[in-house]
Amino acid sequence: MPSQVVHVIDDDVDVRQSLAFLLSTAGLAVRVHESAIAFLKVLPDAQPGCVVTDIRMPEMDGLELQRRLLELKAGFPVIVMTGHGDVPMAVEAMKAGAVDFIEKPFDDETLLSAIRSALDSHSRNREREDRMVAIRKRLDALSSRERDVLSGLAAGKANKVIAYDLGISARTVEVYRANVMTKMQADSLSELVRMVLMAEGES
C-alpha cells in the first residue's frame, strides 16, 4: 500500500508553506493544493491519506469540497480549518462527514494529533475494504450447494439439521462444510460466521 499523504488545501500560499513545513518536520508526507478545484482535478491520481482544508476559499469552499468528496465516495477523511466566525460552517461540514475541525489560530500539536487520528482511521477503513473485497470474491467462488450449507452454518444449524433441510446426508454436509472452510480461508467456524456477518452488513 502506498504511504499515506496529507493533502493540504488552502488559497493562502503562506499557510500552505507553513503547514507543509510543520507536517514534513513531523515526518508526514504532504501535498499542497491552492484550491478545492485544483485538488478535485488531481483526485483520481491522489495518494490515499487525509485532507486538511480551509473552510473559506474562493470558487469552492471547504464545505462544498466535503460534499463533493462524499458524492464521489473518495474515502478521504477531512479535517476542516476554520476561523472563529466559521464554526457553524465547520459543524455543518462534520455533519456532512468531516472527521474534525480545528479553530485558528491552532496549536501545532492539536492539528498533528487530529491528522494522525484521521490517517489511522483511513488506514483501518482501507484494510476493512480490502478484506471485504476478498470475502466477496470467496463467496462468489462457492457453488450454489456450498452457499446453502454456508447459510445453514451461519444460522447456527447443526450438520444433521442442514442435511435434513437440504435433503442430503450429514456426511455430504460435512464434505461441503470442509469445502466452504477451505474456499473461504476460514480457520474456524466462528471466523466463517464473522465473514458472513461482515458481508451481510455491507450489502
VOTOR-804966 format. One record per atom (N, C-alpha, C): residue number from 1; residue in one letter; y, z negated, x. Coordinates in steps of 0.1 Angstrom, whole numbers. Layout:
BEGIN
ATOM   seq   type      c2      c3      c1
ATOM   NUM      a       Y       Z       X
...
END
This chain:
BEGIN
ATOM   seq   type      c2      c3      c1
ATOM     1      m     -12       0       9
ATOM     1      m       0       0       0
ATOM     1      m      12       0       9
ATOM     2      p      22       9       6
ATOM     2      p      34       9      14
ATOM     2      p      42      -4      13
ATOM     3      s      49      -8      24
ATOM     3      s      57     -20      24
ATOM     3      s      67     -20      13
ATOM     4      q      70     -32       7
ATOM     4      q      79     -32      -4
ATOM     4      q      94     -32       1
ATOM     5      v     102     -25      -7
ATOM     5      v     116     -23      -3
ATOM     5      v     126     -29     -13
ATOM     6      v     137     -35      -9
ATOM     6      v     147     -40     -18
ATOM     6      v     157     -29     -19
ATOM     7      h     159     -23     -31
ATOM     7      h     168     -13     -34
ATOM     7      h     181     -19     -39
ATOM     8      v     192     -18     -31
ATOM     8      v     205     -24     -34
ATOM     8      v     214     -13     -40
ATOM     9      i     219     -16     -52
ATOM     9      i     227      -6     -58
ATOM     9      i     241     -12     -61
ATOM    10      d     251      -7     -55
ATOM    10      d     265     -12     -57
ATOM    10      d     275      -1     -53
ATOM    11      d     285       0     -61
ATOM    11      d     295      11     -57
ATOM    11      d     305       7     -46
ATOM    12      d     304      -6     -42
ATOM    12      d     313     -11     -32
ATOM    12      d     306     -10     -18
ATOM    13      v     311      -2      -9
ATOM    13      v     304       1       3
ATOM    13      v     303     -12      12
ATOM    14      d     313     -21      11
ATOM    14      d     313     -33      19
ATOM    14      d     302     -42      14
ATOM    15      v     300     -43       1
ATOM    15      v     289     -51      -5
ATOM    15      v     276     -45      -1
ATOM    16      r     274     -32      -1
ATOM    16      r     262     -26       3
ATOM    16      r     258     -29      17
ATOM    17      q     268     -28      26
ATOM    17      q     266     -31      40
ATOM    17      q     263     -45      43
ATOM    18      s     270     -54      36
ATOM    18      s     268     -69      39
ATOM    18      s     254     -73      34
ATOM    19      l     250     -68      22
ATOM    19      l     237     -71      17
ATOM    19      l     226     -65      25
ATOM    20      a     228     -53      30
ATOM    20      a     218     -46      39
ATOM    20      a     216     -55      51
ATOM    21      f     227     -60      57
ATOM    21      f     226     -68      69
ATOM    21      f     219     -81      66
ATOM    22      l     222     -87      55
ATOM    22      l     216    -100      51
ATOM    22      l     201     -99      50
ATOM    23      l     197     -88      42
ATOM    23      l     183     -87      39
ATOM    23      l     175     -82      51
ATOM    24      s     181     -73      59
ATOM    24      s     174     -69      71
ATOM    24      s     172     -81      81
ATOM    25      t     182     -89      82
ATOM    25      t     181    -101      91
ATOM    25      t     170    -110      86
ATOM    26      a     168    -111      73
ATOM    26      a     158    -119      67
ATOM    26      a     144    -113      67
ATOM    27      g     143    -101      74
ATOM    27      g     130     -94      76
ATOM    27      g     126     -86      64
ATOM    28      l     135     -82      55
ATOM    28      l     132     -74      44
ATOM    28      l     136     -59      46
ATOM    29      a     128     -50      41
ATOM    29      a     131     -36      42
ATOM    29      a     142     -33      31
ATOM    30      v     152     -25      34
ATOM    30      v     163     -23      25
ATOM    30      v     166      -8      24
ATOM    31      r     170      -4      12
ATOM    31      r     176       9       9
ATOM    31      r     188       7       1
ATOM    32      v     199      13       5
ATOM    32      v     211      12      -3
ATOM    32      v     215      24     -11
ATOM    33      h     220      23     -23
ATOM    33      h     224      34     -32
ATOM    33      h     238      31     -37
ATOM    34      e     246      41     -37
ATOM    34      e     260      39     -41
ATOM    34      e     262      39     -56
ATOM    35      s     252      42     -64
ATOM    35      s     254      42     -78
ATOM    35      s     240      42     -85
ATOM    36      a     240      38     -98
ATOM    36      a     228      38    -105
ATOM    36      a     222      52    -106
ATOM    37      i     231      62    -108
ATOM    37      i     227      76    -110
ATOM    37      i     220      81     -97
ATOM    38      a     226      77     -85
ATOM    38      a     221      81     -72
ATOM    38      a     206      75     -71
ATOM    39      f     204      63     -75
ATOM    39      f     191      57     -74
ATOM    39      f     181      64     -83
ATOM    40      l     185      67     -96
ATOM    40      l     176      74    -105
ATOM    40      l     172      87    -100
ATOM    41      k     181      94     -92
ATOM    41      k     178     107     -87
ATOM    41      k     166     106     -77
ATOM    42      v     166      95     -69
ATOM    42      v     155      94     -59
ATOM    42      v     143      85     -64
ATOM    43      l     144      81     -77
ATOM    43      l     134      72     -82
ATOM    43      l     120      77     -81
ATOM    44      p     117      90     -83
ATOM    44      p     103      94     -82
ATOM    44      p      97      92     -68
ATOM    45      d     105      92     -58
ATOM    45      d     101      90     -44
ATOM    45      d     104      76     -39
ATOM    46      a     109      68     -47
ATOM    46      a     114      55     -42
ATOM    46      a     101      46     -39
ATOM    47      q     102      39     -27
ATOM    47      q      91      30     -24
ATOM    47      q      91      18     -33
ATOM    48      p      79      12     -36
ATOM    48      p      78       1     -45
ATOM    48      p      86     -11     -39
ATOM    49      g      90     -20     -48
ATOM    49      g      97     -32     -44
ATOM    49      g     105     -37     -56
ATOM    50      c     118     -41     -53
ATOM    50      c     126     -46     -64
ATOM    50      c     140     -39     -63
ATOM    51      v     148     -41     -74
ATOM    51      v     161     -36     -74
ATOM    51      v     171     -47     -75
ATOM    52      v     182     -47     -67
ATOM    52      v     193     -56     -68
ATOM    52      v     205     -48     -71
ATOM    53      t     211     -50     -83
ATOM    53      t     222     -41     -88
ATOM    53      t     234     -49     -93
ATOM    54      d     245     -43     -90
ATOM    54      d     257     -49     -96
ATOM    54      d     257     -46    -111
ATOM    55      i     263     -55    -119
ATOM    55      i     263     -52    -133
ATOM    55      i     274     -42    -137
ATOM    56      r     285     -43    -130
ATOM    56      r     297     -34    -133
ATOM    56      r     298     -23    -123
ATOM    57      m     295     -11    -127
ATOM    57      m     296       1    -119
ATOM    57      m     301      13    -127
ATOM    58      p     308      22    -121
ATOM    58      p     313      34    -128
ATOM    58      p     301      43    -132
ATOM    59      e     303      51    -142
ATOM    59      e     293      61    -148
ATOM    59      e     281      54    -155
ATOM    60      m     274      46    -148
ATOM    60      m     263      38    -154
ATOM    60      m     263      24    -149
ATOM    61      d     264      14    -158
ATOM    61      d     264       0    -153
ATOM    61      d     250      -5    -151
ATOM    62      g     249     -17    -146
ATOM    62      g     236     -23    -143
ATOM    62      g     227     -25    -155
ATOM    63      l     234     -28    -167
ATOM    63      l     226     -30    -179
ATOM    63      l     220     -17    -184
ATOM    64      e     228      -6    -183
ATOM    64      e     222       7    -187
ATOM    64      e     211      11    -178
ATOM    65      l     213       9    -165
ATOM    65      l     203      12    -155
ATOM    65      l     190       5    -158
ATOM    66      q     191      -8    -162
ATOM    66      q     179     -16    -165
ATOM    66      q     172     -10    -177
ATOM    67      r     180      -6    -187
ATOM    67      r     174       1    -199
ATOM    67      r     166      14    -195
ATOM    68      r     173      22    -186
ATOM    68      r     167      34    -182
ATOM    68      r     154      32    -175
ATOM    69      l     154      22    -166
ATOM    69      l     141      19    -158
ATOM    69      l     130      14    -168
ATOM    70      l     134       7    -178
ATOM    70      l     125       2    -188
ATOM    70      l     119      14    -195
ATOM    71      e     127      24    -200
ATOM    71      e     123      36    -207
ATOM    71      e     113      44    -198
ATOM    72      l     116      45    -185
ATOM    72      l     108      53    -176
ATOM    72      l      96      45    -171
ATOM    73      k      94      33    -175
ATOM    73      k      83      24    -171
ATOM    73      k      82      25    -156
ATOM    74      a      94      23    -149
ATOM    74      a      94      24    -134
ATOM    74      a      87      12    -127
ATOM    75      g      87       1    -134
ATOM    75      g      80     -11    -128
ATOM    75      g      87     -19    -118
ATOM    76      f     100     -16    -116
ATOM    76      f     108     -24    -106
ATOM    76      f     113     -36    -112
ATOM    77      p     110     -48    -106
ATOM    77      p     118     -60    -111
ATOM    77      p     132     -58    -107
ATOM    78      v     141     -62    -116
ATOM    78      v     156     -60    -114
ATOM    78      v     163     -73    -114
ATOM    79      i     171     -75    -103
ATOM    79      i     180     -87    -102
ATOM    79      i     194     -82    -104
ATOM    80      v     201     -88    -113
ATOM    80      v     215     -83    -116
ATOM    80      v     225     -93    -109
ATOM    81      m     235     -86    -102
ATOM    81      m     246     -94     -96
ATOM    81      m     257     -93    -105
ATOM    82      t     263    -105    -109
ATOM    82      t     274    -105    -119
ATOM    82      t     286    -114    -115
ATOM    83      g     298    -109    -119
ATOM    83      g     309    -118    -118
ATOM    83      g     309    -128    -129
ATOM    84      h     317    -138    -128
ATOM    84      h     317    -149    -138
ATOM    84      h     319    -144    -152
ATOM    85      g     328    -134    -154
ATOM    85      g     330    -130    -168
ATOM    85      g     319    -121    -174
ATOM    86      d     310    -117    -165
ATOM    86      d     299    -108    -169
ATOM    86      d     286    -114    -173
ATOM    87      v     286    -127    -174
ATOM    87      v     274    -134    -176
ATOM    87      v     267    -130    -190
ATOM    88      p     275    -128    -200
ATOM    88      p     268    -123    -213
ATOM    88      p     261    -110    -211
ATOM    89      m     267    -101    -203
ATOM    89      m     260     -88    -200
ATOM    89      m     247     -90    -192
ATOM    90      a     248    -100    -182
ATOM    90      a     236    -103    -174
ATOM    90      a     225    -109    -183
ATOM    91      v     229    -117    -192
ATOM    91      v     219    -123    -201
ATOM    91      v     212    -112    -210
ATOM    92      e     221    -102    -214
ATOM    92      e     215     -91    -222
ATOM    92      e     206     -83    -213
ATOM    93      a     209     -81    -200
ATOM    93      a     201     -74    -191
ATOM    93      a     187     -81    -190
ATOM    94      m     187     -94    -189
ATOM    94      m     175    -102    -188
ATOM    94      m     166    -100    -201
ATOM    95      k     173    -100    -212
ATOM    95      k     166     -97    -225
ATOM    95      k     159     -83    -225
ATOM    96      a     166     -74    -217
ATOM    96      a     160     -60    -216
ATOM    96      a     150     -59    -205
ATOM    97      g     147     -70    -198
ATOM    97      g     136     -70    -188
ATOM    97      g     140     -74    -174
ATOM    98      a     153     -76    -171
ATOM    98      a     157     -80    -157
ATOM    98      a     150     -94    -155
ATOM    99      v     147     -96    -142
ATOM    99      v     140    -109    -139
ATOM    99      v     149    -120    -136
ATOM   100      d     162    -117    -132
ATOM   100      d     171    -128    -128
ATOM   100      d     185    -122    -127
ATOM   101      f     195    -131    -127
ATOM   101      f     208    -127    -124
ATOM   101      f     215    -137    -115
ATOM   102      i     223    -132    -106
ATOM   102      i     229    -140     -96
ATOM   102      i     245    -139     -98
ATOM   103      e     251    -150     -99
ATOM   103      e     266    -150    -101
ATOM   103      e     273    -150     -87
ATOM   104      k     283    -141     -87
ATOM   104      k     291    -140     -75
ATOM   104      k     302    -151     -76
ATOM   105      p     306    -156     -64
ATOM   105      p     300    -155     -51
ATOM   105      p     287    -163     -51
ATOM   106      f     277    -158     -44
ATOM   106      f     264    -165     -44
ATOM   106      f     260    -169     -30
ATOM   107      d     252    -179     -29
ATOM   107      d     247    -184     -17
ATOM   107      d     236    -175     -12
ATOM   108      d     236    -171       1
ATOM   108      d     226    -162       6
ATOM   108      d     212    -166       3
ATOM   109      e     209    -178       4
ATOM   109      e     195    -183       2
ATOM   109      e     191    -182     -13
ATOM   110      t     201    -183     -22
ATOM   110      t     198    -181     -36
ATOM   110      t     193    -167     -39
ATOM   111      l     201    -157     -33
ATOM   111      l     197    -143     -35
ATOM   111      l     183    -140     -29
ATOM   112      l     181    -145     -16
ATOM   112      l     169    -142      -9
ATOM   112      l     157    -148     -17
ATOM   113      s     159    -160     -22
ATOM   113      s     148    -167     -30
ATOM   113      s     145    -158     -42
ATOM   114      a     155    -154     -49
ATOM   114      a     153    -145     -61
ATOM   114      a     146    -132     -58
ATOM   115      i     149    -126     -46
ATOM   115      i     143    -114     -42
ATOM   115      i     129    -116     -38
ATOM   116      r     126    -126     -31
ATOM   116      r     112    -129     -27
ATOM   116      r     103    -132     -39
ATOM   117      s     109    -139     -49
ATOM   117      s     101    -141     -61
ATOM   117      s      98    -128     -69
ATOM   118      a     108    -119     -69
ATOM   118      a     107    -106     -76
ATOM   118      a      96     -98     -69
ATOM   119      l      97     -98     -55
ATOM   119      l      87     -90     -48
ATOM   119      l      73     -95     -49
ATOM   120      d      71    -108     -50
ATOM   120      d      58    -114     -52
ATOM   120      d      53    -110     -66
ATOM   121      s      62    -111     -76
ATOM   121      s      58    -107     -89
ATOM   121      s      54     -92     -90
ATOM   122      h      62     -84     -83
ATOM   122      h      59     -69     -83
ATOM   122      h      45     -67     -77
ATOM   123      s      43     -74     -66
ATOM   123      s      30     -72     -58
ATOM   123      s      18     -76     -67
ATOM   124      r      20     -87     -74
ATOM   124      r       9     -91     -83
ATOM   124      r       7     -81     -95
ATOM   125      n      18     -76    -100
ATOM   125      n      16     -67    -111
ATOM   125      n      10     -54    -107
ATOM   126      r      13     -49     -94
ATOM   126      r       7     -37     -89
ATOM   126      r      -8     -39     -87
ATOM   127      e     -12     -51     -82
ATOM   127      e     -26     -54     -79
ATOM   127      e     -33     -54     -93
ATOM   128      r     -27     -60    -103
ATOM   128      r     -33     -60    -116
ATOM   128      r     -35     -46    -122
ATOM   129      e     -25     -38    -120
ATOM   129      e     -25     -24    -125
ATOM   129      e     -36     -16    -118
ATOM   130      d     -37     -18    -105
ATOM   130      d     -48     -11     -97
ATOM   130      d     -62     -16    -102
ATOM   131      r     -63     -29    -104
ATOM   131      r     -76     -34    -109
ATOM   131      r     -79     -29    -123
ATOM   132      m     -69     -27    -132
ATOM   132      m     -71     -22    -145
ATOM   132      m     -76      -7    -144
ATOM   133      v     -70       0    -135
ATOM   133      v     -74      15    -134
ATOM   133      v     -89      15    -130
ATOM   134      a     -92       7    -120
ATOM   134      a    -106       6    -115
ATOM   134      a    -116       2    -126
ATOM   135      i    -112      -8    -134
ATOM   135      i    -121     -12    -145
ATOM   135      i    -122      -1    -156
ATOM   136      r    -111       6    -159
ATOM   136      r    -112      16    -169
ATOM   136      r    -122      28    -164
ATOM   137      k    -121      31    -151
ATOM   137      k    -130      41    -146
ATOM   137      k    -144      37    -147
ATOM   138      r    -147      24    -144
ATOM   138      r    -161      20    -145
ATOM   138      r    -166      20    -159
ATOM   139      l    -157      16    -169
ATOM   139      l    -161      16    -183
ATOM   139      l    -164      30    -188
ATOM   140      d    -155      40    -183
ATOM   140      d    -157      54    -187
ATOM   140      d    -170      59    -182
ATOM   141      a    -176      53    -171
ATOM   141      a    -188      58    -165
ATOM   141      a    -200      53    -172
ATOM   142      l    -199      44    -181
ATOM   142      l    -210      38    -188
ATOM   142      l    -215      48    -199
ATOM   143      s    -228      48    -201
ATOM   143      s    -233      56    -212
ATOM   143      s    -230      49    -225
ATOM   144      s    -232      56    -237
ATOM   144      s    -229      50    -250
ATOM   144      s    -238      38    -252
ATOM   145      r    -251      39    -248
ATOM   145      r    -260      27    -250
ATOM   145      r    -256      16    -241
ATOM   146      e    -252      19    -229
ATOM   146      e    -247       8    -220
ATOM   146      e    -235       1    -225
ATOM   147      r    -226       9    -232
ATOM   147      r    -215       3    -238
ATOM   147      r    -219      -6    -250
ATOM   148      d    -229      -2    -257
ATOM   148      d    -234     -10    -268
ATOM   148      d    -239     -24    -263
ATOM   149      v    -246     -23    -252
ATOM   149      v    -252     -36    -246
ATOM   149      v    -240     -44    -241
ATOM   150      l    -230     -38    -234
ATOM   150      l    -219     -45    -229
ATOM   150      l    -211     -52    -240
ATOM   151      s    -210     -45    -252
ATOM   151      s    -203     -51    -263
ATOM   151      s    -210     -64    -268
ATOM   152      g    -223     -63    -268
ATOM   152      g    -231     -75    -272
ATOM   152      g    -230     -86    -262
ATOM   153      l    -230     -83    -249
ATOM   153      l    -228     -93    -239
ATOM   153      l    -214    -100    -240
ATOM   154      a    -204     -91    -242
ATOM   154      a    -191     -96    -242
ATOM   154      a    -189    -105    -255
ATOM   155      a    -197    -103    -265
ATOM   155      a    -196    -111    -277
ATOM   155      a    -204    -124    -276
ATOM   156      g    -211    -125    -264
ATOM   156      g    -218    -138    -262
ATOM   156      g    -232    -138    -268
ATOM   157      k    -237    -126    -271
ATOM   157      k    -251    -125    -277
ATOM   157      k    -261    -125    -267
ATOM   158      a    -273    -131    -270
ATOM   158      a    -284    -132    -261
ATOM   158      a    -291    -118    -261
ATOM   159      n    -299    -116    -250
ATOM   159      n    -306    -103    -249
ATOM   159      n    -314    -100    -261
ATOM   160      k    -321    -110    -267
ATOM   160      k    -330    -108    -278
ATOM   160      k    -322    -103    -291
ATOM   161      v    -310    -109    -292
ATOM   161      v    -302    -106    -304
ATOM   161      v    -296     -92    -302
ATOM   162      i    -292     -88    -290
ATOM   162      i    -287     -74    -287
ATOM   162      i    -298     -64    -290
ATOM   163      a    -311     -68    -285
ATOM   163      a    -322     -59    -287
ATOM   163      a    -325     -57    -302
ATOM   164      y    -324     -68    -310
ATOM   164      y    -326     -67    -325
ATOM   164      y    -315     -58    -331
ATOM   165      d    -303     -60    -327
ATOM   165      d    -292     -53    -333
ATOM   165      d    -293     -38    -330
ATOM   166      l    -298     -34    -318
ATOM   166      l    -298     -20    -314
ATOM   166      l    -312     -14    -317
ATOM   167      g    -321     -22    -321
ATOM   167      g    -335     -16    -324
ATOM   167      g    -342     -12    -312
ATOM   168      i    -340     -20    -301
ATOM   168      i    -348     -17    -288
ATOM   168      i    -354     -30    -283
ATOM   169      s    -362     -29    -273
ATOM   169      s    -369     -41    -268
ATOM   169      s    -360     -49    -259
ATOM   170      a    -363     -62    -258
ATOM   170      a    -355     -71    -250
ATOM   170      a    -356     -66    -235
ATOM   171      r    -367     -61    -231
ATOM   171      r    -369     -56    -217
ATOM   171      r    -359     -45    -215
ATOM   172      t    -358     -36    -225
ATOM   172      t    -349     -24    -223
ATOM   172      t    -335     -29    -222
ATOM   173      v    -331     -39    -230
ATOM   173      v    -318     -45    -229
ATOM   173      v    -315     -50    -215
ATOM   174      e    -326     -57    -209
ATOM   174      e    -324     -62    -195
ATOM   174      e    -321     -51    -185
ATOM   175      v    -328     -40    -187
ATOM   175      v    -326     -28    -178
ATOM   175      v    -311     -23    -180
ATOM   176      y    -307     -22    -192
ATOM   176      y    -293     -17    -195
ATOM   176      y    -283     -27    -189
ATOM   177      r    -286     -40    -191
ATOM   177      r    -277     -50    -186
ATOM   177      r    -276     -49    -171
ATOM   178      a    -287     -47    -164
ATOM   178      a    -286     -46    -149
ATOM   178      a    -278     -34    -145
ATOM   179      n    -280     -23    -153
ATOM   179      n    -272     -11    -150
ATOM   179      n    -257     -13    -152
ATOM   180      v    -254     -20    -163
ATOM   180      v    -240     -23    -166
ATOM   180      v    -234     -32    -155
ATOM   181      m    -241     -42    -150
ATOM   181      m    -236     -50    -140
ATOM   181      m    -233     -42    -127
ATOM   182      t    -242     -33    -124
ATOM   182      t    -241     -25    -112
ATOM   182      t    -229     -16    -113
ATOM   183      k    -228      -8    -124
ATOM   183      k    -218       1    -126
ATOM   183      k    -204      -5    -127
ATOM   184      m    -203     -17    -133
ATOM   184      m    -190     -24    -134
ATOM   184      m    -187     -32    -122
ATOM   185      q    -197     -33    -112
ATOM   185      q    -195     -40    -100
ATOM   185      q    -192     -55    -102
ATOM   186      a    -199     -60    -112
ATOM   186      a    -197     -74    -116
ATOM   186      a    -208     -83    -109
ATOM   187      d    -204     -94    -103
ATOM   187      d    -214    -103     -96
ATOM   187      d    -220    -113    -106
ATOM   188      s    -213    -115    -117
ATOM   188      s    -218    -125    -127
ATOM   188      s    -215    -120    -141
ATOM   189      l    -221    -126    -151
ATOM   189      l    -218    -123    -165
ATOM   189      l    -204    -127    -168
ATOM   190      s    -199    -139    -162
ATOM   190      s    -185    -143    -165
ATOM   190      s    -175    -133    -160
ATOM   191      e    -178    -127    -148
ATOM   191      e    -169    -117    -143
ATOM   191      e    -169    -105    -151
ATOM   192      l    -181    -101    -156
ATOM   192      l    -182     -89    -165
ATOM   192      l    -174     -91    -178
ATOM   193      v    -175    -103    -184
ATOM   193      v    -167    -106    -196
ATOM   193      v    -152    -106    -193
ATOM   194      r    -148    -111    -182
ATOM   194      r    -134    -111    -178
ATOM   194      r    -128     -97    -178
ATOM   195      m    -137     -88    -172
ATOM   195      m    -133     -74    -171
ATOM   195      m    -130     -68    -185
ATOM   196      v    -140     -71    -194
ATOM   196      v    -139     -65    -208
ATOM   196      v    -126     -71    -214
ATOM   197      l    -124     -84    -213
ATOM   197      l    -112     -90    -219
ATOM   197      l     -99     -84    -213
ATOM   198      m     -99     -82    -200
ATOM   198      m     -87     -75    -194
ATOM   198      m     -85     -62    -200
ATOM   199      a     -95     -54    -201
ATOM   199      a     -94     -40    -207
ATOM   199      a     -90     -40    -221
ATOM   200      e     -95     -50    -229
ATOM   200      e     -91     -51    -243
ATOM   200      e     -76     -55    -244
ATOM   201      g     -72     -64    -235
ATOM   201      g     -58     -69    -235
ATOM   201      g     -48     -58    -232
ATOM   202      e     -53     -48    -224
ATOM   202      e     -44     -37    -220
ATOM   202      e     -44     -25    -230
ATOM   203      s     -54     -25    -239
ATOM   203      s     -55     -14    -249
ATOM   203      s     -46     -15    -261
END
